[in-house]
Amino acid sequence: MPDFFPIFRWLLFVFVTIYFCITTIQAVVHWYGMLSRRDRYTGMLRRYLLVQTLRVKLVRFWGDALVCLMLGVVFVLLWYAHVTLEAAYAVLRDVT
């Protein structure tokens, strides 16, 4: 009987990637359309967003950046372990 988990994992990867791309593009287009208007209040909003972006202190986000880095390392280690186990299973299947 074939193993359906790799097929499921690949299909999940494809659908999640497509969904992420579509929703991100839609959000960027929406924000660009909203911030490109030429009225007084949109100009105020653009200036407010610019000032708040410049005021962000990166020191506050060191903890979050460290957590993201550690999660990335864990992801790479799990991926490496998965590839190694798949190779070991392939060798065991060929032996038996």
C-alpha positions as CSV (number, residue, x, y, z in Angstrom):
1,M,0.0,0.0,0.0
2,P,1.5,3.4,-0.9
3,D,2.3,6.0,1.7
4,F,-0.1,8.9,1.3
5,F,1.6,11.2,3.8
6,P,4.3,12.6,1.4
7,I,1.5,13.3,-1.2
8,F,-0.6,15.0,1.4
9,R,2.4,17.0,2.7
10,W,3.3,18.1,-0.9
11,L,-0.4,19.1,-1.7
12,L,-0.6,21.0,1.6
13,F,2.6,22.9,0.8
14,V,1.3,23.8,-2.6
15,F,-2.1,25.0,-1.4
16,V,-0.7,27.0,1.6
17,T,1.9,28.6,-0.6
18,I,-0.7,29.7,-3.2
19,Y,-3.1,30.9,-0.5
20,F,-0.3,32.9,1.2
21,C,0.8,34.5,-2.1
22,I,-2.8,35.5,-3.1
23,T,-3.7,37.0,0.3
24,T,-0.4,38.9,0.6
25,I,-0.8,40.4,-2.9
26,Q,-4.4,41.3,-2.2
27,A,-3.4,43.1,1.1
28,V,-0.6,45.0,-0.7
29,V,-2.9,46.1,-3.5
30,H,-5.5,47.2,-1.0
31,W,-3.1,49.2,1.1
32,Y,-1.5,50.7,-2.0
33,G,-4.9,51.7,-3.3
34,M,-6.0,53.1,0.0
35,L,-2.8,55.1,0.6
36,S,-2.6,56.5,-3.0
37,R,-5.7,58.7,-2.7
38,R,-5.1,62.4,-2.8
39,D,-7.4,63.8,-0.1
40,R,-6.4,65.4,3.2
41,Y,-7.1,62.5,5.6
42,T,-5.2,60.0,3.5
43,G,-2.2,62.4,3.4
44,M,-2.4,62.6,7.2
45,L,-2.5,58.8,7.4
46,R,0.5,58.5,5.2
47,R,2.5,61.0,7.3
48,Y,1.4,59.2,10.5
49,L,2.5,55.8,9.2
50,L,5.9,57.3,8.0
51,V,6.5,58.9,11.4
52,Q,5.6,55.8,13.3
53,T,7.8,53.7,11.1
54,L,10.7,56.0,11.7
55,R,10.1,56.0,15.5
56,V,10.2,52.3,15.8
57,K,13.1,51.3,18.0
58,L,14.7,48.0,16.9
59,V,15.9,47.3,20.4
60,R,12.3,46.4,21.4
61,F,12.2,43.6,18.8
62,W,15.4,41.8,19.7
63,G,13.5,39.2,21.7
64,D,11.1,38.6,18.9
65,A,13.9,38.4,16.3
66,L,15.7,35.9,18.5
67,V,12.6,33.7,18.8
68,C,12.2,33.8,15.0
69,L,15.8,32.9,14.5
70,M,15.5,30.0,17.0
71,L,12.3,28.7,15.3
72,G,14.1,28.9,12.0
73,V,17.0,26.8,13.4
74,V,14.5,24.3,14.8
75,F,12.8,24.1,11.4
76,V,16.1,23.4,9.6
77,L,17.0,20.7,12.1
78,L,13.6,19.0,11.8
79,W,13.9,19.2,8.0
80,Y,17.4,17.7,8.2
81,A,16.1,14.9,10.5
82,H,13.2,14.2,8.2
83,V,15.5,13.9,5.1
84,T,17.9,11.7,7.1
85,L,15.1,9.4,8.2
86,E,13.7,9.2,4.7
87,A,17.1,8.1,3.4
88,A,17.4,5.5,6.2
89,Y,13.9,4.1,5.4
90,A,14.8,3.9,1.7
91,V,17.9,1.9,2.6
92,L,16.0,-0.4,4.9
93,R,13.3,-1.0,2.2
94,D,16.0,-1.9,-0.4
95,V,17.7,-4.3,2.1
96,T,14.5,-6.2,2.9
